[in-house]
Amino acid sequence: MNGSPQLSWSVGLIAAMVAGYLISWIPGFDPNVYGLVPRTFGGLVGIATMPFLHAGLGHLLANLSSLVVLLGFLLVFHSNKAFEVVLEVILLGGILLWLFGRSALHVGASGLVYGLAGYLIAVGFAQKRFLELIASVIVAFLYGTSLVWGLLPIRPGISWDGHLAGLIAGIAIGIWGETRAPRAANPPDQFPRLSLD
């Protein structure tokens, strides 16, 4: 892990989400107007702002608890590209939701949570590294049931399409990153591979 710069931006990301929630307390100011509304010009800003806006304290805490665990795994196994992965998941997941999502106001970091889970699972299996594979299984186990139920349109007020867009983005970024990354025999910042043959 590359240390403090990676940890600093991760803490900054979480602090920005908390700040996004706290500004909702300002009388007469509704930050949710900056949420993502698919296929509207005004909703484009939500591609970047959606992860920092939450419908309430419970919504924020649910997303942060998952995000802290997933960011931890990301920093341990992919610290050199963690910032890039988070940015790509936010942007690609937001674009997919803007293009294909339901016509509704979408706020919250759950698309990022699903995207990071998808990324870690895809890369863990693609790289066949023992520790990453274990982490991927832990991610799938911890979030498996909620990952599946969160992708189904069964609960009103839940952005299942935002979850799906994030998951697709994370998996795509993981697979794309694997195909474009040059292969080193055993880079010093990575763990040994597991032979599954």
N, C-alpha and C positions, 0 to 999 in steps of 0.2 A: 504494500500500500504506500502511496506517495506522501502520506501524512497530512499536515495541516491545511494546505490549500484545498484538498478534496473535502476534508471535514468542514472547512470554513464555508464553502459554497453550499454544502448540504444543510448546515445549520441555518445559513441565510435563506435557503429555500423554505425550510420549515417556518422560520421567523416571518417570511413574507406571507405565508398562508395564515399565520396567526394574525398578522397585521391586517390582512384582507378581511378577516372576520371582525376584528376590533373596530375597523372603520364603519362597519355596518351599524354601530351604536350611535354614530353621529346623527343627531336629529335632522330629519328632512333629507338625508342622503341615503340613497339605495344603491349600493355597489352592484347589486345583481342585474342592473340594467346593462352592465358590461359583460354579462354572461353570453354564452354561445347560443345563437338562434339560427338553425340551419337554413341555408339558402337565402339569407337576407344580408344586405350590405352592412347594416348596423351590427349584425351578429358575427361579422368577420373578426372584430376585436376580441371576441370570446375565445378564439383559437388560442391566443396567448394568455388571456386573463382567467379563463375558466378554472384552472387548478387552484387559483388563489382566492376564489369566492366560494362561500359555503352557506347553506340554507339555515344553519343553526349550530350551536355548540356541539351537539351530539354528532352531527354530520362531520364537522371538523375533526373531532376526536377519533371517530371511527376511521377516517382516512389517514390521520396522522399516525395512529398506532400501527396500521399496516405499512405505511410508507417508511417509517423508521426501520422496521425489520428488513424491508426490501432494499432500502438504501444501504443498510449495513452489509447485506450480501453483495450488493453491487460494488461497494467500496472495497470489500475484501478481495473479490475475484477479478474486478475490472476497473481498478482505481484509475488507470491511465486513460480510460475513455468513459468514465462514469458521467461526467458533465455532458459530454456529447450525446450519450444514450438518453439521458433525461430530456435534454432539449429536443432531440429527434422524436422521442415518444410523445412529448407534449404537442409538437407541431404536426407530425403525421397523424396522430390520433385525433387532434382537433380538426384537421382538414378533412379526414374521412367522416367525422361526425357532421361537419358543416355540409358536406356534399350529400350524405346519405341518411342522416338522422331524422327523427321525427320532428315536426314543426312544434317545438317547445323551447322553453328557456332551460339551458343546461349549465349547471354550476357544480364545482367540486373537483377534487383531485382523484376521484376514483378511477377515471380513465387512465391517469398516470400510474396508479396502483396496479391496475390490470395490465398495463403496458409493461411495467417492470417485471411483474410476475411472468408474463409471456416471454419476455426477453431472457430472463434467467433460466426458465425451463428450456427454451429453444437452444440457447447456447450451451447449457449444461449437457444436454443430450448430444448436440452436434460435436462438441469438443471431446467428449468421452473422458473427461478428467474426473477422477474419483471424488474429490472433495466438492467440486462443482456439481457433480451428479447427485451427491448426497444433499447438497443445498437445494438443488432443483426439486428433489423428492420432498424435502421439508416444505418448500414453498407450495408445491402441489398439495401436500397433505394439509397444511395449515389453512390454505385458501381454497382448496379443491372444491368443497361443497359450496362455499359462498361464491367461488368463481363461477361454477355452473349455474347456480340459482340467480346470480346477478346478471347473467346473460339472457335470461328469459323474461319476456314482457308480462310478468304475473303480479307485480306489485306497483300500484299507481304511485307516481312521484319518484320512481327510481329510474335513472337514466341507463337502462339496460343497453341501449344503442351506443351510449358513451362508453360503457364498459367494453362492449364488443369492439368498437373502433379502437380503443386503447389496446386491447388484447391483440388484435390483428396487427396494429402498428408495432407492438413490442416483438411479436414473433417475426414479422417481416424484417425489422431492423436487426434482430439476432441472426437470422438466416443470411441476410444481405451482408452483414458484417463478417460473417464467416467466409463467404465466397470472395469478398474483396480483400481480406486481410492476408498479408504474406505469411507463410508458414515458416516458423523457426523450429529447429529441432526440439528445443526445450527452453524457451525464454526464461531468464532468471526471475521475472516477476510472476510467473505462472506455475501452477502445480503440475505434477507428473500426470501423464495420461493413464487412463484405465483401459486395458485391453479387453474389449468385449467380443473379440473374434473367437 
